[in-house]
Amino acid sequence: MRAIVDIYLKPGVLDPQGKAVHHALESLGFDEVKEVRVGKQIQLTIDENDEAKAKERVKQMCETLLANTVIEDYKIEIVQ
């Protein structure tokens, strides 16, 4: 199975990288962009046949290492 983990900053957490991208887009003439938030995506191949078990295992990975849960939220998608 494959797991796709999207990690993004929680609302209210400052995003200096997003601000820099927003500024760059504005300077290139993309004035319609009002806000940019930058996140990351991690794709994992899991040796597991049970989708619920795979999702729980990836959740443990996120809580332990992949996401800083103080300032970040995450979403897990399992694809076969």
WORA-V571227 format. One record per residue. N is the residue number from 1. RES is the residue in one letter. PSI is psi in degrees with one decimal (NA if undefined). NEAR is the number of other C-alpha atoms within 8 Angstrom. Layout:
((N/RES/PSI/NEAR) (N/RES/PSI/NEAR))
//
This chain:
((1/M/156.5/12) (2/R/138.3/10) (3/A/134.2/15) (4/I/122.7/12) (5/V/118.3/11) (6/D/126.0/11) (7/I/132.2/12) (8/Y/155.6/11) (9/L/144.0/12) (10/K/152.8/8) (11/P/139.5/4) (12/G/-14.4/4) (13/V/128.4/7) (14/L/142.1/4) (15/D/82.7/9) (16/P/-33.1/6) (17/Q/-41.1/8) (18/G/-41.3/11) (19/K/-41.7/11) (20/A/-41.9/8) (21/V/-41.8/9) (22/H/-46.2/12) (23/H/-44.5/8) (24/A/-41.9/8) (25/L/-42.9/11) (26/E/-43.5/10) (27/S/-20.4/7) (28/L/5.3/6) (29/G/8.2/6) (30/F/68.1/8) (31/D/-15.2/7) (32/E/-13.5/4) (33/V/122.7/9) (34/K/-27.5/6) (35/E/146.8/7) (36/V/131.4/9) (37/R/131.2/10) (38/V/135.3/9) (39/G/-163.2/8) (40/K/158.5/7) (41/Q/133.9/8) (42/I/130.5/7) (43/Q/128.5/8) (44/L/141.4/7) (45/T/122.2/7) (46/I/133.8/8) (47/D/77.7/5) (48/E/137.3/8) (49/N/-17.5/6) (50/D/117.9/6) (51/E/-41.0/9) (52/A/-41.8/6) (53/K/-41.2/8) (54/A/-44.7/14) (55/K/-41.1/12) (56/E/-40.2/8) (57/R/-42.6/8) (58/V/-36.5/10) (59/K/-43.2/9) (60/Q/-39.6/8) (61/M/-42.0/9) (62/C/-45.7/10) (63/E/-27.7/10) (64/T/-39.7/7) (65/L/-46.1/7) (66/L/-33.4/7) (67/A/143.9/11) (68/N/93.6/9) (69/T/-6.7/7) (70/V/-39.4/4) (71/I/-6.3/8) (72/E/146.4/11) (73/D/164.9/11) (74/Y/158.3/10) (75/K/133.7/7) (76/I/132.3/11) (77/E/128.1/8) (78/I/126.9/11) (79/V/145.8/7) (80/Q/NA/4))
//
